[in-house]
């Protein structure tokens, strides 16, 4: 175990050999690397997810965005407000229902998303760096399978 990375935390072997603990450690490392990659942009991981969702799946109401991404209603509101203030998305009336606002990614948002995707890809490369190409493919396939069960 890397004690420098873990600080004073030294779990017993009965803990540090559990698949759930190992997955948690890997997830923590991945989270840290992605957060570090995005930090200079001022954009968080959930902000990135909102931009990516709008780019891939099209415009949506705030409520729909929250459901798509499993975000809390108040978190969704804060993220959408911040992205709108930055000019990366815009809210407009829904032609089918004037009571509803639809969130759309802007041209600036699409340009920003491409830069964010490059940063995320770099973080993914760092996450997978200890593995060879075949191991990476196996890991991704296994994680996908575990996530479906």
SVG drawing of the C-alpha trace seen along z (x, -y; Angstrom):
<svg xmlns="http://www.w3.org/2000/svg" viewBox="-48 -35 53 45">
<polyline fill="none" stroke="black" stroke-width="0.4" points="0.0,0.0 1.2,-3.5 1.3,-5.1 2.4,-8.4 -0.8,-8.6 -2.9,-7.2 -1.6,-9.4 -2.1,-7.8 -4.9,-5.5 -3.7,-1.9 -6.6,0.5 -6.1,4.1 -5.6,6.7 -9.1,7.9 -10.3,4.5 -7.7,3.6 -8.1,6.9 -11.9,6.5 -13.0,5.9 -15.3,3.1 -12.4,1.4 -10.1,1.7 -12.8,0.4 -13.3,-2.5 -9.6,-3.3 -9.5,-3.2 -12.6,-5.4 -11.1,-7.9 -7.9,-8.1 -9.9,-8.6 -12.1,-11.3 -9.0,-13.1 -7.3,-13.0 -10.4,-14.2 -11.0,-17.0 -7.3,-18.0 -7.6,-18.1 -10.7,-20.3 -9.6,-22.6 -7.9,-25.2 -11.1,-25.6 -13.3,-26.4 -15.7,-23.8 -16.7,-20.9 -17.4,-17.3 -21.2,-17.8 -20.9,-20.9 -19.1,-18.8 -21.8,-16.1 -24.5,-18.7 -22.7,-20.2 -22.0,-16.7 -25.6,-15.7 -26.9,-18.7 -24.4,-18.2 -25.2,-14.5 -28.8,-14.2 -30.1,-17.7 -32.0,-20.4 -33.9,-19.5 -35.7,-21.1 -33.8,-21.4 -35.9,-18.6 -35.1,-16.4 -31.4,-17.2 -31.4,-16.3 -33.1,-12.9 -30.7,-12.2 -27.7,-12.7 -29.1,-11.7 -28.6,-15.1 -30.5,-16.6 -32.9,-19.3 -31.1,-22.1 -27.7,-21.0 -29.2,-21.0 -30.4,-24.5 -27.1,-25.7 -25.1,-24.1 -27.5,-25.4 -27.4,-28.9 -23.5,-28.9 -23.3,-27.6 -25.8,-30.1 -23.9,-32.9 -20.7,-31.7 -22.5,-31.8 -22.1,-28.1 -25.8,-27.3 -29.0,-29.3 -32.5,-28.9 -35.4,-29.7 -39.1,-29.0 -40.4,-25.6 -42.4,-26.1 -44.7,-23.2 -45.2,-24.5 -44.5,-28.2 -44.5,-27.5 -41.4,-25.3 -37.8,-26.5 -35.6,-24.5 -31.8,-24.4 -29.6,-24.4 -25.8,-24.4 -24.4,-27.4 -21.7,-27.6 -19.3,-28.7 -20.4,-25.8 -19.6,-23.4 -16.1,-24.9 -15.6,-24.7 -16.8,-21.1 -14.2,-20.1 -11.4,-21.6 -12.9,-19.9 -13.1,-16.5 -9.3,-16.8 -8.6,-17.4 -10.8,-14.5 -9.1,-12.2 -5.8,-13.2 -7.0,-12.3 -8.3,-8.9 -4.9,-8.2 -3.3,-8.9 -5.9,-6.7 -5.2,-3.8 -1.4,-4.4 -0.4,-1.4 -2.2,1.0 -1.2,2.3 -3.6,2.0 -5.1,5.5 -5.5,4.9 -7.3,1.7 -9.8,3.4 -10.4,6.1 -10.9,3.7 -13.4,1.6 -15.3,4.7 -15.3,6.0 -16.4,2.7 -19.2,2.4 -20.4,5.9 -20.3,5.3 -22.3,2.0 -25.0,3.9 -25.5,6.6"/>
</svg>
